[in-house]
Amino acid sequence: MADVARQAGVSPTTASLVLSGRARELRISQAVEQRVLQAAEELEYRRNIVSVGLRTGTTRTIGFVSDTVATTRLAGDMIKGALEGARERGVMLFIGETEGEADLEQGLLQAMHDRRVDGIIFAAMFTRPMKVPAALLGGPAVLLNVVPKRPAALPSIVPDEVEAGRAAARILLDAGHREGIHVIGAGPRPSDVPPDALAGVERVTGIREVLAEAGVKLAGGRVCPDWLPEYGYEATMELLAAERPRALICLNDRIAFGAYQALDDHALEVPADVSVVSFDDHPLATWIRPKLTTIALPFYELGRKAVDVLFDVIERQREGKPAGDESHRVPMPVRIRESVAPPRA
């Protein structure tokens, strides 16, 4: 700081005020401000972030603790969204992965607090109920893709899965489908889902809601123990052994991949014989033929929204206001491709 002040021909106090962004506030002339900034650039001056943090009570850092988000290709855009949101605010994002281990989770959260991060995003790779760690309740934090098993005074950011289910049903209705619509992966009731599959509950709820409004009855649903291609294949083969569907709503793209194989084994074409709509927008949705119409998980937007909400919580706590426990639902975009067509007469 003294070197910068000397080169700019100003006092150390003036140099400090300029470099802390207070030049205009204290009516320091633009010419002086530019001299200080130029001297700082030429000398490659860097502020002491630790000392600034001690003085201001902030470190300009936030933490991102998740189960497997950072190591999962599908959810990687969640990290990207959070990184870009943090960068635009001039803060650094520390990322830690727990791999679902409670001890590692506790250690990472404590490490974030030890480094005095300004707030923490606690995330899961897919939306699921979780016990909120006690370590999160001591400072600004938000939940991302996490629904607390017990009430917690923390905001949550989740995909709008109910509206996604509604969108899937509307796609089929708009194509003219009124009968023979089956769900693969869950259903026919919202409670008919694999354990902890909150997305399944909400997707089926939205599907049933829109079909009921149109006076259309869901023909059936088949639960899969996990949303993987082999289970989608088995469930669709069981359905085809009993009846001929007109349309399938698969609970994710991997299930849809298995359903495609089962339909092909029965010499049925997508979408000429059976329309298929799905969820997630996994890369394979554009690899398979015909390309799959799907409702995308908005991973990037979830990460960005989490940063925005976290800074709102930080500001509220500075003002002595409660963080709140509202749920922020992020829209899921519809990707119309080639797997839906009007039913054959």
N, C-alpha and C positions, 0 to 999 in steps of 0.2 A: 504494500500500500504506500509506504514511504517513497519507494522508487517511482511509482506511478505519479505521485503528487509532485515529486522533484522534476520529472521529465515534463509534466504538463504545466509546471510553473504555478501550482496552487498549493493550498494547505492540505495536510493529510485529512482534515475534517471534511473539506470540500470534496476531495477525491472519494472519501468514504460515502458521502451522501449521493454523489453521482452514481457510483457503482452499486449502491443499494436501491437505485431506481427512484430516488426522492428529489432529483434535480428540479423538476418542474414544480413540485409541491412547495419547495423552499425558494423558488424564483431564482435559481442559479441560471445564468444566461446560457443560451444555446451554444454560443461560441466556447464557453468554458467547458460545458458538458462534452462537446465534441473533442476538445483537446484531451480531456481525461480519458474518454473512451478510446481515442486513437493511441494514447500512451499505453493503456491497458492491453490493447491488441498487440502493439509492437513488442511489449515486454512479456506477452503471453501470461498475463496476470490471471490467477484463479482464486476465487474467494475460498476461504476456509469454511467448508460446509459444517464441520463439527462445531466450530465456535459460533457460527451463525445460528445453528440449531440450539445451542445452549442459551443463546441470548433471546431467541424468538420463541422457544418452546416447540419448534417444528424441525423436522429433518428433511423435508421434501422427499420422503420415501414412503411407499406403501407396500404391503405384503400381499402375495397371492398364494394361498395354500390350498392344494387340491388333492384328490385321490390319485387319478391317473390322467388328468387333462393334458399335462405337458408331454406325456409319452404316448398319447393316442392321436393318431393321424386325423381322425374324423373331427375331433374337438380342438385341434390345434389353432383354428381361427379364433377361438375364445381367448387364448393367450394373446394373439395378434391384436384383437380389438382392445384388450386391456392395456397392452403395451403402447399402442398408438394414443389411447385416451390419456395415459399417464404422461407420455412424451409431450403432448400438446399443453399439458398443465405444468410442464417443467419439473416433473418429479420422476424419480427412479422406481422401477418395479422390481421387488425381490420375489423370486418364484421358488416355492418349495413343494415337493411331491411326497405324499405319505404312503402311497400304494395301499391305502386302506388299513394301515397298521396304527392302532391306537397310541402306542408308545411313541412312534415316530411323529404322529400328528401332534401330540402334546409337546414334544421336543421342538418341533418346527415353530409352533405358535409361540412358545416361550422364547425361542431365538429371535423371532420377529419383535417381540416386546423388548427383549434385551437391547436390540438395535434401535429402539425407540421409533419404530415406524409410525407414521401419522394415522394409519388405519390399515385394516386387513380385509381382503376379499377371501371368503371361505367357500370353495367351489367343489362341485362334483361333476364327473364326466357326463352323467345323464341324470335327469331329475329324479330324485329319490328322497324318502324321509330319512332324517338323520338326527341323532342326539346332538344338540349344539354344545360344543366343548365349553366348559366353564371359563377357559382362558380367553374366549372371544367376548365375554360379557364385561370385561374390564376397560374397554376402550372402543373407539369408533370401528365398526365392522359391518359388513353386509354379507348375505348368503346368496350364492350364485348356483342355480340348479339344485338347491337344497331347500326342502320343506321341513321345518323343525317338528320333531315328534311331540314336543311339548311347547306351549307358548313361550316365545322368546321376544324380547323387545328389540328385534333386529329386522330391518327391511330385507325382503328377498326378491331376487330377479329370476324369473322363470319363463320358458317359452309359453306362448298362448296355445296350449294343446287342445283346449276345448274348441276354440275357433278353427284350429287346423282340422279337427274332426268334422266340423260343419262344412269346411271348404271341400273336403274329400267327398262328402255326400252330395254337395251341390254340383260338383263336376259330373257325377254320374247322372243326377237328375237332369242337368242341362243337356246331356247327351241323349236323353230320352229313356233312361232305364227306370222301370217302375216295379220290376219283380226279379226274383232270382239273385238278389244282392246278398253276398255273404262276407263276413269278416274272418280273416285268417290271422291268428295270433292271439285273439281274445274274443270275448263276447259269447252269446249275444247280449248278456247283461253287463253293465259297467263293472260289476264286481267280479266278473269272470276273466281274471288276468293272472299272469304269473306273480309271485311274491314281489312286493315293493315296486310294481310297475305302475307308478302314478301316471305316466304318460298314457298307458293303455286305458286306465280308468277314464281319463279326461277325453281321449280321442273317441272312445266308444260313446261317451256321453254326448259329445257334439254330433257324432254320426246319427245316433238315435233321435236326437232333438230335431234335426233338419228333415230326416225321413218322415218322422211323425207329423211334422207341420205340413208336409206334402201329401199326407195320407198314404204313405208307402210303408209297408211292413218289412223290417229286416228279416231276410229269409233264414239266417242262422249265423252262428259264429263258432269257431273252433280255437280252443286255447292251445298255445304252444308253451312247453315248459321253459323255453328260452327263444329269443327272437333271432334264430340262426337259420341258414338256408335248409339244412337237413330237416328241421322241424316244420318249416314252411312246406317243404316237399311232402312230408308224411301227412300233414293235415289236409293238404289239397288232394292228395291221392285218396284219403279216406272220404272226403267230400265227393269226389268224382265217382267213387264206388257206389255212392248212395243216390246221387242226383246230378243233373247237369246245371251248373250255375250260369248266370248271364253276366255277372260282374263280381269281382273280388276287391275288397278293401283290405290290403295287407298292412299290418301294424308297423312294419318298417321295410326298407328296401331289400334287406337280406332275406326276409321271409318271402318277399315278392320274387326274388331270384329262384328260390326253391319252388314257388308256385309255378313259375314259367316252365321249369323242367317237368313238373307233373302234368301240366296242360299239354306240353309237347309229347309226353309219353302216351297221352290219350288222343293224339292227332288233332288237338284243338289249337287254333291260331289266336294270338293276341294281336289286335283287338277284334278281329273279324268275328270270332266265336265267343270270346270272353274278354271283357274289358278289365283292366287292372289299374288301380290307383294305390299309392303307397305314401310313406312318410320318410323323412330324414334328408333326402337328397345326398345319399352316399355316392361316391364316385362311380360305383357299379351301375347306378341308375342311368348313366349315359353310355355305359359300356355294353349293356345287354341290348338285344334287338327283338322287338322294337324298343326304342328308348322309353324309359318309364316315366309316366306322369306322377309327380310326387310333391309333397308339401315339405319344404326345407326347414331344417333346424337352423335358426339364425345365430350360429356360434359367435361370429364376429360382433354382431350387434349386442349379444348378451354381455360380452366382455367390455365393450364400450359403455353400455348402460351401467354395469356394475361400478365402473370408475366414477361415472357421474353421480350415482346415488351415494357412493362412499363419501365423496367430497361434500355432498349435501349434509350427510350425517356429521362429518367433521365440523362443518360450519354451525350446525344446530347445537352440537355439544359445546362449542366455544361460546355460544350465546346462552348456555344453560338450559336448552330445550331438550326434551326426550328425543331419542333417535326415531321412534315409531316402529311399527311392525307391519307396515303395508306391503302388499305383494305387487310387484311391477311385472306386468305380462308383456313380453316382447312378441310382436307379430311374426308369424311363420309364412314366408313367401311361397306362393304356388308356382310350381314349375310344370307348365303344360308341355307334354311331349307327344308321344305317338301311341300310347297304350290304351287309349279310351276311344270308343267309337259307338254310334247308335246301335241298339240291339237289332239283330236280324229279325225280320217279320216271321 
